[in-house]
Amino acid sequence: MDILTCILQGSILGPILFLCYINDLFRVSTALTLMFADDTLGLKSGNDLTNLIHSLNEDINMMAIWFKANKLAVNKSKTKYIIFRTKGKKLPQNLPPLVINENDLNVPHDPNKVTVLERYHSQHEKSECRAYKLLGIYLDEFLTLDAHVNHIVKKLNKSLYCIKMAKNNLNYTGLRSLYFALIHSHLNYCPIILSTLSAKNTNKIAKIQKKAIRVVTNSKYNAHTTPLFYQHKILPFEKLIKMAKLQFMHSIYYEYAPVSFANTWNKNNVRNLNQNLRNDELFMLPNPRIELFKKMPMYSLPYEWNISGDLKFYQNLAIFKHALRESIFLEIYEAIEN
């Protein structure tokens, strides 16, 4: 069989040509909002779930036509969907299915070319279909991140075991390097998303970090960890999250963040057009209808920035990071003294 259209795998131009090839895919549907390499994610929201599914089916059918016209095939076994909702909101009975219809127009309908997509949900019989993995983050249908925390905890426990096994053969410098490679790297991955964790899930991760710092510093199993974090200049989990929030908001405040975040948050001077008030340079906070919303990035990020004091006036990023880190360790020191 002769192949007339192809790109050699591993070629230098391969990734660029592939991106050019699929560059117009997002024009097929407004649902296609996130594309990463060959992984494509669609998001759509609505108040009526039945109408939403019908609308998505139309979008998916348009995508199927695009793929066929561009001589590409959809991996139907890996194409699944998830319905994000609150725990108190039940799904309606007889929910219509989400399907991929690969039938051509103006030809007899073939039911074998219609594939019903599988749904991710917390009660799925397959454990791998209970949460959707997006760039290393496991998203469950209730957005509790329980599955992601369980995934992290397993990795951290394995890493902690490795550090314990190595403590008799490595000095402090080696153990510290091992900590940053095996523990800290997981804590510092998407910390803004981890800021939405419940107190229970946050404590699960923080507890393992505290065990690790005791092993690295050769301290007693019940030693108080706050002085250890301060003495060895290692940020606790909750402080890592705070640092990530403020560094991100620095990019928003001084307008060097990706353009996709433009106008996500506005300053008070937009609202106080004809007035000069002291809070003009602070961000407007959305009105939280429920207490849980205060943990969400839309509220917690601008709130953290607004209370950061004089730190917000350091425009240079390197100077800001240094001042922020010193400020956080000062908070830890004050906690020790009190």
Residue pairs with C-beta under 8 A, 6 or more apart in sequence:
5 71
7 13
7 14
7 17
7 18
8 14
15 37
18 38
21 70
22 35
22 70
22 72
25 32
25 35
25 40
25 63
25 66
26 32
26 33
26 35
28 59
28 62
28 63
28 65
28 66
29 42
29 59
29 60
29 62
29 63
30 44
30 59
31 42
31 43
31 44
31 56
31 59
32 40
32 41
32 42
32 63
33 41
33 42
33 43
34 40
34 41
34 42
34 43
34 134
35 41
36 135
41 134
42 56
42 59
44 52
44 55
44 56
44 59
45 52
46 52
46 55
49 83
49 91
49 92
49 95
50 92
50 95
50 96
53 95
53 96
53 97
53 98
54 96
56 81
56 98
57 96
57 98
57 99
57 101
60 98
60 99
60 100
60 101
61 100
61 101
63 74
64 74
64 100
64 101
64 102
65 105
67 73
67 74
68 102
68 104
74 100
76 100
76 115
76 117
79 100
79 117
80 117
80 118
80 119
80 120
80 129
80 132
81 98
81 117
81 118
81 119
81 120
82 119
82 120
82 121
82 132
82 139
82 141
83 91
83 119
83 121
83 141
84 139
84 141
84 142
84 143
85 91
85 141
85 142
86 142
87 142
97 116
97 117
98 116
98 117
98 119
99 114
99 115
99 116
99 117
100 114
100 115
100 117
101 113
101 114
102 113
102 114
102 115
103 109
103 110
103 113
103 114
118 129
120 129
120 130
120 131
120 132
120 140
120 141
121 129
121 130
121 141
122 130
122 140
122 141
122 142
123 130
124 130
130 140
130 147
131 138
131 139
131 140
131 147
131 148
132 138
132 139
132 140
133 139
136 189
136 190
137 145
137 148
137 190
137 193
138 145
138 147
138 148
138 151
139 145
139 147
139 148
140 146
140 147
143 196
144 198
144 201
145 193
145 194
145 196
145 197
145 201
146 201
149 197
149 201
149 204
149 205
152 186
152 205
153 204
153 205
153 208
155 186
156 183
156 186
156 205
156 208
156 209
156 212
157 208
159 182
159 183
159 186
159 212
160 183
160 208
160 211
160 212
160 215
162 178
162 182
163 175
163 178
163 179
163 182
163 183
163 212
163 215
163 216
164 215
166 174
166 175
166 178
167 175
167 215
167 216
167 218
170 178
172 216
172 217
172 218
175 215
175 216
176 216
176 232
178 216
179 212
179 213
179 216
179 234
183 208
183 209
183 212
184 234
187 194
187 205
187 209
187 237
187 240
188 240
188 244
191 240
191 241
191 243
191 244
191 245
192 241
192 244
192 245
192 248
192 297
192 301
194 202
194 205
194 241
195 241
195 244
195 245
195 295
195 297
195 300
196 295
196 296
196 297
197 205
202 237
202 238
205 237
206 236
206 237
206 238
209 236
209 237
210 225
213 219
213 225
213 228
213 229
213 232
213 234
214 220
214 221
214 223
214 225
214 228
216 232
217 228
217 231
217 232
219 228
225 236
226 236
226 332
226 335
226 336
227 336
228 234
229 235
229 236
229 332
230 329
230 332
230 333
230 336
233 329
235 243
235 325
235 328
236 332
239 328
239 331
239 332
242 304
242 328
243 324
243 325
243 328
245 300
245 301
245 304
245 305
246 304
246 305
246 308
246 311
246 324
247 320
247 321
247 324
248 257
248 301
249 283
249 301
249 302
249 304
249 305
250 312
250 317
250 320
251 257
252 261
252 264
252 265
252 301
252 305
253 305
253 312
254 315
264 298
265 283
265 284
265 301
265 302
266 283
266 284
267 280
267 281
267 282
267 283
267 284
268 277
268 279
268 280
268 281
268 282
268 283
268 284
269 280
269 281
270 284
271 284
272 280
281 312
282 305
282 306
283 302
283 305
283 306
284 302
285 299
285 302
285 303
285 306
286 293
286 298
286 299
288 294
288 299
293 299
294 300
294 303
305 312
311 320
311 323
311 324
311 327
314 320
314 323
